[in-house]
Amino acid sequence: MQLQLKAQHDTVPDAVQAYAEKRFGVSAGWTLYGLRHYAATKLAEQSVLGTQAIMGHRSLATTQGYLHQNIEHARATQRSAGVLESVLVNARSRRQRAKSLIRGR
């Protein structure tokens, strides 16, 4: 089966759409362009720079245009960052206290 789409925004042929729904559980009405956005978003959860390289973009801004916020991933990142932030703040405070002790303040 040979697919010929005129533009990347064209909808996917019915046979391919039906196969994707049955095999992968995707909803009807998706486009190849939408699939590219979805793939970029999932890849970026691991590495935005890696996603940029895979997509062949020279500019990170171009890659960011493909990304859609995943609320659950953002919340998990925020929880992780909260723990890291407390560690970094405590380390910074310890360094500042040590410097002031060295200076005699």
N, C-alpha and C positions, 0 to 999 in steps of 0.2 A: 504494500500500500504506500503510495507516494503522496505526501502532503504538499500542497502548494497554497501558501497564504500570501495574499497581496501585501499586507502590512502587518506589523507586529501586534497591532491592536485588534485584528480580525478575530472573530470567535473561532473556536476549535471545531472541526467537523464533528457531526453527530456521532459517528462510529468511535472516534477517539474519546469524545466526551463520555459516552456510555461505558467504554472500557475503563476509563479513569474512575468513574463513579463506582463501578463494580469492584475493581481491583484495589483502589486506594481510598474509597469512601469520600472523594471530593464532591462538592456540590456542583450542580449544573450552572452553566453560564460563565465559566472561567475563561480567561484568555491566556495566551502564551506570555504576554506582557505581565499579567497578574501573577502568573506562576513565577516569573523572574523576580518580582517584588517579594513574593512569599519566600522563595529560596534565599534571597539576599538577607531577609530579616532573620531567618533561622540560622544562617551561617554567621551572621554578625553577633549572635549570642555567644559564639565562641571567640571570634576575632574579627574586628571591623577591618583591620589592615589586611588580613587574609581574604576577607570578602572582596575588598578592593582589588586585590591581585587576581582572584578567580574571575571577577567580572570584567577585568581588563581596563579598569578606569585609571586614568592618570591622576585625577583629582579625588581626594577623599570627599569633597563636597558633592561630587557626582554620585558616589556610592551612598552617601547619607540621604540623598533624594529618593533612593529606593527603599529605605528602611522605614518600617512601621513599628510603632511602639508596642511592645508586648508587656502589658501591665503586670502579669505574674512574674515575668523575668525581671522587670524593673524593681518590683517589691523584693524579690530574692536578693538582687544586687544591693539594694538599699540596706537590707538586714545585714548582709556580709560587710558592707561598708561601715555600718554602725560599730561593729566589733573592731574592724581595722582602725577606724577613726579614734576610738578610745585608746587603742594601743599606741598609735602615732602621737596623739596628744600627750599621753603620759610620758612617752620617750622624749618628746620635745620639752616638756616641763622639767624632766630630770636633767637634760642637757643644760637648760637655762639655769637651773639651781646650781649645777656643778660649775658653770662658768662664773656665776656670781660669787661662789665660795672661793674660787681661784683668785678672783679680783679683790677679794676681801670685803665684799659688800654685805 
